[in-house]
């Protein structure tokens, strides 16, 4: 951890899973270090998930990596926040082959661009779809309904 | 004598000499899927063929994408269980309990031992039924139909047990956040007992006798679709497919959940990572699952089958009609008004195909802020095009079958 020092922020451990944040420029060096360091050996990329916080300025989008070191049986969560004007992050697919489709899925749902990805196209949705459906501006709940407002539930 | 020049006449020669193919006019494009008997679900492979050899393949997925992650963002926690059923529909109870355990982790609910043991029994039954399908269908895809018929009789019995426990067969919606919805009935106990002690071991032994040393089956599967451990880990393989390459990673042993640490079982591994190894690992795992179920049945603890948590677990119906407090809790839980803390949690269970993970971000509202399913199929199916290069269609079908790609899990 000390190797990257100030580049790692918001270090915490919710529900026993070590979590920290990094910036989009640092993510690949950090992943490379975690993968190739002989003591850490985070050789397994469990998951990549996107997330959207429309209200947090400059950090609207998030990409969340879950890593796993089998030898040490340690899991790690890395979060990278991106501004909505430039939701771009370098690809991890050169390091982990499994990242290929996970990044395509994140692109498909959130429109986050993975720079250097070999084939950044939609994977689950139709190719001619012109929006990214998991963004919060597309609510599933019918906005005109009035029977489910917070006041009715004492909030 | 001057060294003879190697002249590449056809693409086959290029493949044999391990040269890049420069001219692909000779290649045939073949669609394997979306609806093809060998895909066992709806997904497509566009293969470039040179005669009978596969030069390259591109997988297309998403035909049955149902936007579960988006739908989950407006549903209360207990209503999401029905979505998890439809991920890997060959082993729905594992998905159901995996989801319940994720929510319990977030809510900090301690589930009593009896409920944990019942969950283990059902999850192992689900694992058996999942592996049964995979292995017997692998037999069908390589030309042996009878093993399939013997084993599906046993799968039917497992489905009858599900039916006895929750009323449904395929999309089980089993259990609740905080335990089980009802205790195991005497009929269910008798059926499980009969399955694990009488009928199933016999059928599985018969199936193994039919397949394991079968010359045709061995010729069709050994050294077909092998993958190295490093490559498999790089591609995010988990479950039997990773264990077939020799990596002994099993979530049940690595991060025991639901009292798996109480049971004595082994983690079978292969070493080539080929189709035969995957088949053998799955077969061995079924025996291990049987062992776990026997231990759980023998040591099934007495006591309640649900957690004493009024806020999260529905009160008994009788009390709802009589007591005001129970009625209030009933209403609040049904409306999704449980007090979920703010936080994020990742919980993984060993699904039929590997590590099934749930990444749940809660903002304290009635629904998840974000829910992501780590679906093992979706992640390891990427490797398929690499695995089939240079092989024939019949091998590609056997590999796909042994990878056990379930369309529901692939597309979410």
Boltz contact constraints between the chains, C-beta under 6 A:
constraints:
  - contact:
      token1: [A, 14]
      token2: [B, 343]
      max_distance: 6.0
  - contact:
      token1: [A, 14]
      token2: [B, 344]
      max_distance: 6.0
  - contact:
      token1: [A, 15]
      token2: [B, 345]
      max_distance: 6.0
  - contact:
      token1: [A, 17]
      token2: [B, 346]
      max_distance: 6.0
  - contact:
      token1: [A, 43]
      token2: [B, 233]
      max_distance: 6.0
  - contact:
      token1: [A, 44]
      token2: [B, 233]
      max_distance: 6.0
  - contact:
      token1: [A, 47]
      token2: [B, 357]
      max_distance: 6.0
  - contact:
      token1: [A, 47]
      token2: [B, 374]
      max_distance: 6.0
  - contact:
      token1: [A, 49]
      token2: [B, 359]
      max_distance: 6.0
  - contact:
      token1: [A, 49]
      token2: [B, 372]
      max_distance: 6.0
  - contact:
      token1: [A, 51]
      token2: [B, 370]
      max_distance: 6.0
  - contact:
      token1: [A, 70]
      token2: [B, 249]
      max_distance: 6.0
  - contact:
      token1: [A, 73]
      token2: [B, 254]
      max_distance: 6.0
  - contact:
      token1: [A, 97]
      token2: [B, 234]
      max_distance: 6.0
  - contact:
      token1: [A, 97]
      token2: [B, 235]
      max_distance: 6.0
  - contact:
      token1: [A, 98]
      token2: [B, 235]
      max_distance: 6.0
  - contact:
      token1: [A, 98]
      token2: [B, 236]
      max_distance: 6.0
  - contact:
      token1: [A, 98]
      token2: [B, 379]
      max_distance: 6.0
  - contact:
      token1: [A, 100]
      token2: [B, 382]
      max_distance: 6.0
  - contact:
      token1: [A, 101]
      token2: [B, 382]
      max_distance: 6.0
  - contact:
      token1: [A, 124]
      token2: [B, 62]
      max_distance: 6.0
  - contact:
      token1: [A, 124]
      token2: [B, 65]
      max_distance: 6.0
  - contact:
      token1: [A, 134]
      token2: [B, 70]
      max_distance: 6.0
  - contact:
      token1: [A, 140]
      token2: [B, 74]
      max_distance: 6.0
  - contact:
      token1: [A, 141]
      token2: [B, 74]
      max_distance: 6.0
  - contact:
      token1: [A, 153]
      token2: [B, 337]
      max_distance: 6.0
